[in-house]
Amino acid sequence: MTVANTGSALVDGWKLGFTLPSGQAITGAWNAGISPSSGSVTATNLSYNAQIPPGGSQPFGFQGTDTGSYGPPTAFTLNGTACAS
């Protein structure tokens, strides 16, 4: 995933919220802290990628398991505000 700053101000610290479909769980991640591992999840910046300048972005990723039907994450928020997926 990529957190992009399309605004005109520096983002200093980010939390990307999203909902995983039932049966999906995150087992590991890179470039973000993840909590909890299923349901309504929050990915949080690490110390080295907290700032996103205007027009910039920070990628992160995760791997997981799926015991249900496949579906993409939904209901994205960035720092508590709804955003595009």
PyMOL CGO cylinders between C-alpha atoms (Angstrom):
from pymol import cmd
from pymol.cgo import CYLINDER

trace = [
    CYLINDER, 0.00, 0.00, 0.00, 1.04, 3.61, -0.36, 0.3, 1, 1, 1, 1, 1, 1,
    CYLINDER, 1.04, 3.61, -0.36, 0.10, 6.57, 1.82, 0.3, 1, 1, 1, 1, 1, 1,
    CYLINDER, 0.10, 6.57, 1.82, 0.15, 9.64, -0.45, 0.3, 1, 1, 1, 1, 1, 1,
    CYLINDER, 0.15, 9.64, -0.45, 0.01, 13.28, 0.58, 0.3, 1, 1, 1, 1, 1, 1,
    CYLINDER, 0.01, 13.28, 0.58, -2.09, 15.09, -2.02, 0.3, 1, 1, 1, 1, 1, 1,
    CYLINDER, -2.09, 15.09, -2.02, -2.42, 18.18, 0.17, 0.3, 1, 1, 1, 1, 1, 1,
    CYLINDER, -2.42, 18.18, 0.17, -0.27, 21.29, 0.51, 0.3, 1, 1, 1, 1, 1, 1,
    CYLINDER, -0.27, 21.29, 0.51, 1.00, 20.73, 4.07, 0.3, 1, 1, 1, 1, 1, 1,
    CYLINDER, 1.00, 20.73, 4.07, 3.53, 18.31, 5.51, 0.3, 1, 1, 1, 1, 1, 1,
    CYLINDER, 3.53, 18.31, 5.51, 2.02, 15.19, 7.10, 0.3, 1, 1, 1, 1, 1, 1,
    CYLINDER, 2.02, 15.19, 7.10, 4.00, 14.60, 10.30, 0.3, 1, 1, 1, 1, 1, 1,
    CYLINDER, 4.00, 14.60, 10.30, 2.86, 11.22, 11.56, 0.3, 1, 1, 1, 1, 1, 1,
    CYLINDER, 2.86, 11.22, 11.56, 0.28, 9.02, 9.87, 0.3, 1, 1, 1, 1, 1, 1,
    CYLINDER, 0.28, 9.02, 9.87, -2.17, 6.30, 10.80, 0.3, 1, 1, 1, 1, 1, 1,
    CYLINDER, -2.17, 6.30, 10.80, -3.95, 4.51, 7.98, 0.3, 1, 1, 1, 1, 1, 1,
    CYLINDER, -3.95, 4.51, 7.98, -7.07, 2.69, 9.10, 0.3, 1, 1, 1, 1, 1, 1,
    CYLINDER, -7.07, 2.69, 9.10, -8.77, 0.02, 7.00, 0.3, 1, 1, 1, 1, 1, 1,
    CYLINDER, -8.77, 0.02, 7.00, -11.02, -2.99, 7.41, 0.3, 1, 1, 1, 1, 1, 1,
    CYLINDER, -11.02, -2.99, 7.41, -10.03, -6.49, 6.36, 0.3, 1, 1, 1, 1, 1, 1,
    CYLINDER, -10.03, -6.49, 6.36, -12.75, -8.88, 5.18, 0.3, 1, 1, 1, 1, 1, 1,
    CYLINDER, -12.75, -8.88, 5.18, -13.82, -11.64, 7.55, 0.3, 1, 1, 1, 1, 1, 1,
    CYLINDER, -13.82, -11.64, 7.55, -11.33, -14.51, 7.57, 0.3, 1, 1, 1, 1, 1, 1,
    CYLINDER, -11.33, -14.51, 7.57, -8.30, -12.39, 6.65, 0.3, 1, 1, 1, 1, 1, 1,
    CYLINDER, -8.30, -12.39, 6.65, -5.45, -11.67, 9.08, 0.3, 1, 1, 1, 1, 1, 1,
    CYLINDER, -5.45, -11.67, 9.08, -2.09, -9.91, 8.79, 0.3, 1, 1, 1, 1, 1, 1,
    CYLINDER, -2.09, -9.91, 8.79, 0.87, -12.09, 9.79, 0.3, 1, 1, 1, 1, 1, 1,
    CYLINDER, 0.87, -12.09, 9.79, 3.72, -9.64, 9.13, 0.3, 1, 1, 1, 1, 1, 1,
    CYLINDER, 3.72, -9.64, 9.13, 4.39, -6.14, 7.80, 0.3, 1, 1, 1, 1, 1, 1,
    CYLINDER, 4.39, -6.14, 7.80, 7.18, -3.85, 6.66, 0.3, 1, 1, 1, 1, 1, 1,
    CYLINDER, 7.18, -3.85, 6.66, 7.51, -0.05, 6.84, 0.3, 1, 1, 1, 1, 1, 1,
    CYLINDER, 7.51, -0.05, 6.84, 4.53, 0.22, 9.27, 0.3, 1, 1, 1, 1, 1, 1,
    CYLINDER, 4.53, 0.22, 9.27, 3.36, -1.03, 12.62, 0.3, 1, 1, 1, 1, 1, 1,
    CYLINDER, 3.36, -1.03, 12.62, 0.07, -2.98, 12.37, 0.3, 1, 1, 1, 1, 1, 1,
    CYLINDER, 0.07, -2.98, 12.37, -2.54, -3.40, 15.11, 0.3, 1, 1, 1, 1, 1, 1,
    CYLINDER, -2.54, -3.40, 15.11, -4.67, -5.46, 15.48, 0.3, 1, 1, 1, 1, 1, 1,
    CYLINDER, -4.67, -5.46, 15.48, -4.00, -8.19, 12.92, 0.3, 1, 1, 1, 1, 1, 1,
    CYLINDER, -4.00, -8.19, 12.92, -7.60, -8.56, 11.67, 0.3, 1, 1, 1, 1, 1, 1,
    CYLINDER, -7.60, -8.56, 11.67, -10.90, -6.68, 11.46, 0.3, 1, 1, 1, 1, 1, 1,
    CYLINDER, -10.90, -6.68, 11.46, -10.47, -2.91, 11.76, 0.3, 1, 1, 1, 1, 1, 1,
    CYLINDER, -10.47, -2.91, 11.76, -6.71, -2.50, 11.37, 0.3, 1, 1, 1, 1, 1, 1,
    CYLINDER, -6.71, -2.50, 11.37, -4.44, 0.52, 11.81, 0.3, 1, 1, 1, 1, 1, 1,
    CYLINDER, -4.44, 0.52, 11.81, -1.08, 0.85, 10.07, 0.3, 1, 1, 1, 1, 1, 1,
    CYLINDER, -1.08, 0.85, 10.07, 1.13, 3.40, 11.85, 0.3, 1, 1, 1, 1, 1, 1,
    CYLINDER, 1.13, 3.40, 11.85, 4.30, 5.08, 10.62, 0.3, 1, 1, 1, 1, 1, 1,
    CYLINDER, 4.30, 5.08, 10.62, 7.67, 4.01, 11.96, 0.3, 1, 1, 1, 1, 1, 1,
    CYLINDER, 7.67, 4.01, 11.96, 10.24, 6.53, 13.22, 0.3, 1, 1, 1, 1, 1, 1,
    CYLINDER, 10.24, 6.53, 13.22, 11.99, 6.76, 9.84, 0.3, 1, 1, 1, 1, 1, 1,
    CYLINDER, 11.99, 6.76, 9.84, 8.91, 7.34, 7.63, 0.3, 1, 1, 1, 1, 1, 1,
    CYLINDER, 8.91, 7.34, 7.63, 6.61, 9.55, 9.71, 0.3, 1, 1, 1, 1, 1, 1,
    CYLINDER, 6.61, 9.55, 9.71, 6.88, 12.62, 7.49, 0.3, 1, 1, 1, 1, 1, 1,
    CYLINDER, 6.88, 12.62, 7.49, 5.27, 12.87, 4.06, 0.3, 1, 1, 1, 1, 1, 1,
    CYLINDER, 5.27, 12.87, 4.06, 5.89, 16.14, 2.20, 0.3, 1, 1, 1, 1, 1, 1,
    CYLINDER, 5.89, 16.14, 2.20, 3.24, 17.62, -0.12, 0.3, 1, 1, 1, 1, 1, 1,
    CYLINDER, 3.24, 17.62, -0.12, 3.16, 15.47, -3.25, 0.3, 1, 1, 1, 1, 1, 1,
    CYLINDER, 3.16, 15.47, -3.25, 5.14, 12.72, -1.51, 0.3, 1, 1, 1, 1, 1, 1,
    CYLINDER, 5.14, 12.72, -1.51, 4.26, 9.21, -0.42, 0.3, 1, 1, 1, 1, 1, 1,
    CYLINDER, 4.26, 9.21, -0.42, 5.33, 6.41, 1.91, 0.3, 1, 1, 1, 1, 1, 1,
    CYLINDER, 5.33, 6.41, 1.91, 4.88, 2.76, 0.88, 0.3, 1, 1, 1, 1, 1, 1,
    CYLINDER, 4.88, 2.76, 0.88, 4.32, -0.12, 3.27, 0.3, 1, 1, 1, 1, 1, 1,
    CYLINDER, 4.32, -0.12, 3.27, 3.26, -3.70, 2.88, 0.3, 1, 1, 1, 1, 1, 1,
    CYLINDER, 3.26, -3.70, 2.88, 2.02, -6.76, 4.65, 0.3, 1, 1, 1, 1, 1, 1,
    CYLINDER, 2.02, -6.76, 4.65, 1.41, -10.45, 4.17, 0.3, 1, 1, 1, 1, 1, 1,
    CYLINDER, 1.41, -10.45, 4.17, -1.38, -12.46, 5.68, 0.3, 1, 1, 1, 1, 1, 1,
    CYLINDER, -1.38, -12.46, 5.68, -3.68, -15.44, 5.71, 0.3, 1, 1, 1, 1, 1, 1,
    CYLINDER, -3.68, -15.44, 5.71, -7.16, -15.91, 4.29, 0.3, 1, 1, 1, 1, 1, 1,
    CYLINDER, -7.16, -15.91, 4.29, -9.64, -18.50, 5.47, 0.3, 1, 1, 1, 1, 1, 1,
    CYLINDER, -9.64, -18.50, 5.47, -12.67, -16.88, 3.86, 0.3, 1, 1, 1, 1, 1, 1,
    CYLINDER, -12.67, -16.88, 3.86, -13.45, -15.51, 0.44, 0.3, 1, 1, 1, 1, 1, 1,
    CYLINDER, -13.45, -15.51, 0.44, -10.87, -13.10, -0.98, 0.3, 1, 1, 1, 1, 1, 1,
    CYLINDER, -10.87, -13.10, -0.98, -11.65, -9.39, -0.95, 0.3, 1, 1, 1, 1, 1, 1,
    CYLINDER, -11.65, -9.39, -0.95, -9.67, -6.16, -0.75, 0.3, 1, 1, 1, 1, 1, 1,
    CYLINDER, -9.67, -6.16, -0.75, -9.50, -3.97, 2.36, 0.3, 1, 1, 1, 1, 1, 1,
    CYLINDER, -9.50, -3.97, 2.36, -12.23, -1.32, 2.68, 0.3, 1, 1, 1, 1, 1, 1,
    CYLINDER, -12.23, -1.32, 2.68, -13.19, 1.75, 4.76, 0.3, 1, 1, 1, 1, 1, 1,
    CYLINDER, -13.19, 1.75, 4.76, -9.88, 3.63, 4.55, 0.3, 1, 1, 1, 1, 1, 1,
    CYLINDER, -9.88, 3.63, 4.55, -9.10, 6.54, 6.88, 0.3, 1, 1, 1, 1, 1, 1,
    CYLINDER, -9.10, 6.54, 6.88, -5.94, 8.61, 7.21, 0.3, 1, 1, 1, 1, 1, 1,
    CYLINDER, -5.94, 8.61, 7.21, -5.39, 10.15, 10.64, 0.3, 1, 1, 1, 1, 1, 1,
    CYLINDER, -5.39, 10.15, 10.64, -9.11, 9.66, 11.32, 0.3, 1, 1, 1, 1, 1, 1,
    CYLINDER, -9.11, 9.66, 11.32, -10.42, 11.22, 8.09, 0.3, 1, 1, 1, 1, 1, 1,
    CYLINDER, -10.42, 11.22, 8.09, -12.03, 9.12, 5.35, 0.3, 1, 1, 1, 1, 1, 1,
    CYLINDER, -12.03, 9.12, 5.35, -9.82, 8.84, 2.28, 0.3, 1, 1, 1, 1, 1, 1,
    CYLINDER, -9.82, 8.84, 2.28, -9.71, 7.19, -1.16, 0.3, 1, 1, 1, 1, 1, 1,
    CYLINDER, -9.71, 7.19, -1.16, -8.53, 3.62, -1.46, 0.3, 1, 1, 1, 1, 1, 1,
]
cmd.load_cgo(trace, "trace")
